[in-house]
Structure formats: structure tokens, C-alpha cells
Amino acid sequence: MKAALGVLLLLGACAAASETCPVGTGPATIAEAYFGRNVKTRAPVTDAEWAHFMAETVTPAFPAGLTVMDGVGQWRNAAGRISREDSKVLLLVLPGQDQAAASAHLAPVTAAWKTRFAQESVLTVFRAGCAGF
């Protein structure tokens, strides 16, 4: 029994050590949001519309910094056909926030996108990481 307890304590210590961030960094949540630009009822979201959305919604929500990249997504639709769509990928590194807090912080931004451009969804991804500046 004592040997089993010792092994459990050792395993716990190894798990804690593997979750430690490298020197000069700290815990952070990395969040990604994929904003599809196709709109069913009109032409795709333009670069000017994206810039306006960034200035009005995204930047005020994340004034400490962010990265935006162009993307092209694809998926198999219900009819079995491959659909493709240009997108904007928002990458956020949120030091000191857990994934639940990051999700809550990003939710109003994705909700605004869905409302403004009649989108069904915005793909979001959250993962734990380490960050340092």
C-alpha cells in the first residue's frame, strides 16, 4: 500500500512538473476563432467590412494585442460535396486566463460576427500553453 501511495505521489509530481512553464513564461490560454466570410444572402464579407469589425468589435475586446491571418477552410457538406470558404483567423494569447475565462471573453465577439453577417457559427479553439514577452 505504501509503495502504491509513493508511486501515485511520484506520478503527481511528474504531472505537476510537466505543467510548469519554461523560465520567463507563464500560463496562458491560446484561443483561435475562425470567421468564415461567405454570406448566404449576399456577397462575401469584404476586407473593408472586416476592418470595420476589427476596429469596432475585436480591438476593443482585446486591446493588449492579437494576430489575424487569412485562411481558406474546407469541409464536406451534408450533400457530400467539398465546400470552401475564405476566412479570417483570429489568434489570441491570453496570459493568466483559463480556458473558461478566455471563452467568455471571446463569446461577445463571435456573437457579434454571427449577428452582423448572418453566420451560423464561428469555430473556436482553446488550449493551454505558456507565453512570455
N, C-alpha and C positions, 0 to 999 in steps of 0.2 A: 504494500500500500504506500509506504514512504517513497519507494522507488518511483511508483507511478506519479505521485504528487511532485517529486523532483523533476520528472520528465515534463509534466504539464507546466511547471514554473519555468523551466528552461525554454520550452516552446513559446510560452507567453513572452518571455524576454526577447527571443528572436523576432517574434512578430512586432513587438514594440520597436525594436531597433530598425527593422525594415521600413517602418513608417516614419522614421526620423528623416528630416530634410537635410541635405548637404549644408555644410558651413556656408553662411552668407545668404541662405534662402530660408523661407518659411512656408508653412502650409498655405495652400491656395486651392480654389476651385477653378478649373478651366471650363468655360462654358462656350458652346458653339450654337449659333442659330442660323438656319438655312432658309432664306427668304426667296421663295420662288417668284419669278417675275411675270409668268403668264397669268392673264386675267381672262376668264371665260367670256365676259360680256363686252370686251373691248381690246384694244391693242395692249401689248405688254407694258409693264411699268418702265418708264423712261429713265435715263440717267438723271435728268432734272428732277423727276419725281422722287427718285432715290435720295438725291442730295437734299431735297426739302425734308424728307422723312428723317434723314440723319440729323439735320440741323434742328428740327422741331421736336423730335421724339428720342432718338438714340443718344445723341451727345449730352443732352440734359440729364438723361438717366445714368450715364456713365462718364462723367466729366474727367475722371482720373486717367482715362485712356482706353483705347480699343484698337482693333485691327479689322479692316474689311477687305475681303478678297472676292474676285469674280469667280463664279463656279458654273458648271454645267452638270445638272443632275439628270439621272435617268432611272426609270423604274418600269416594271411590267404592269400594265393596267388590267382592269377586270376582263377585258376582251382578249388578253394575252399579247397585246402589242406593246412594243417598247415605246415609251413616251420620254421625250427630252425637254428640258426647260433650263433656260439661263437663270442664274440665281446670284444673290449676294450672300456671302458667308461672313457672319459677324463672329469674331473671336475675342473673348474676354478672359483676362486673367484677373481673378478676384482674390487678392491676398486676405487671409483671415476669415473668409466666408466659407461656411459649409455648403453642401450641395442644395439643401433645402432653402437656405437664405439666398443663394445665387438664383435658384429657380423663381423664388418670389420676387426678386429684384428684376429679372428679365421678363416676367409674365406680362406686365403692362405694355411693354414694347411689342411683344408678339401679338397681344390682343389688338393693339392699335393698327398693326400691319394687316391683320385679318379683317378688321372692320373697314379700314380705308380702301383696301384693294380686293375686297370680296374673296378672300382666300379661306380655304377650309382648314388649313393647318400651317404651322411653321415647325419644321423639325428642330428639336433642341437636344443637345448632348451635354451632359455634365460629368466631369471626372475629377478625382482628387489629384493634386500634384504639388509641386514645390515651385516657388518663384522667388527671384531676387533681382534687385535693380542696382 
